[in-house]
Amino acid sequence: MATDYDAPRKTEEEMNEDSIEELKARRHDKNSGKVDEDEVEAAEAFELPGADLSHEELSVQVMPRQSDEFTCSSCFLVQHRSQMASDKSGQLICQDCAA
């Protein structure tokens, strides 16, 4: 977009006057304060902290660590041997923690 640098520019005071007049004009608009979002639908998506989950059951099968896995001594996650960082100190550390 081309800019005409020779055109007269508005001062800071003139810009403030324009914006105040625009706000006054919008104040009389009936729809300016309304929000299009339904509050009930928006609230259903939120999960409150401390919600009662005692009736929920986990359906995850826990398996012991396999022979090709190790436990990272930094983050304590079980990782595959391919994720092990080459560490000279003898500690088993994953690549994410070594980075």
N, C-alpha and C positions, 0 to 999 in steps of 0.2 A: 504494500500500500504506500502510495506516495504521500509525503508530508510537505505541506506548504509552510516553509519557515518564515515567509514574509507576511503571513496572515497575523492580524492582531491577536494577542494572547490575553486570556482572562487572568485577572489578578486572583490571589488567594481569597480575598474578600468576596469577589463576584462569584467564585465557585461555591463558597459557603452559602451565599444568598440563594443560588439556584437550588442547591440541595435542600435547604430549609423549605423553600416554596414547594418543591416536589413532595416533601414529607407531609406538609400541610394538606396538599391536594390528595395524597393517599389516605390521610386520616379519615376523610369523608367517604372513602370507598368502602362499601359494606363487606367485601370479601377479603380485604387486606389482612385482617387479623385471624382469619380461619386457616386451619391446617388441614390438608387433605388426608392425613393419615388417621386411620381408625385406632384409637387408643387401646381398645380391647384386643384387637388383633396384634398390635405391637407388644402388649404385655404378655400374651400367651407364649411368645418366643423366648422370654427371659426365664432363667431358672435361678431362683433365689438361693443364696448361700445358706446352708444349715437346713435345707429342705429335708423332710423325713423320707428317707429311702429304705427304711427297715423292711418294707414289704417286697423290695426288689431282691432278686437272686442272680448271682453271677453264673454265667454259662460257659466259663472258660476252663479248659482242662490244663492243669499245671503239670509240666513235665520236668524231670530232673535235667541238669546240665548234661549235654551230650559230649562225646569224646572229642569232637571237633570244635568245641566252644570253650570260652574262658570268661571269667568275671573280671571286669576292669577294676583295678584297685583305686581308681579315682572317682568314677561315677557309679560303680557297683552294678552296672548293667551287664547282662550276659550277651556276649558278642561272638560272632563266628571268628575262627582263627585268622581268616583273611583280613579282618579289621584290626589286628594287633599291630601296634607301632613297634618299630625296632628300637628297643630301649636297652641301654647297656647296664642299667642299674639292677636288672633282674626282676623288676616289678612288671606285672602284666597291665599294660595301659592301652586303651583303644586309640585309634587314630584321631578321633574327635577331641579327646582330652589332651593328646600330645600336641595338637596344633595350637 
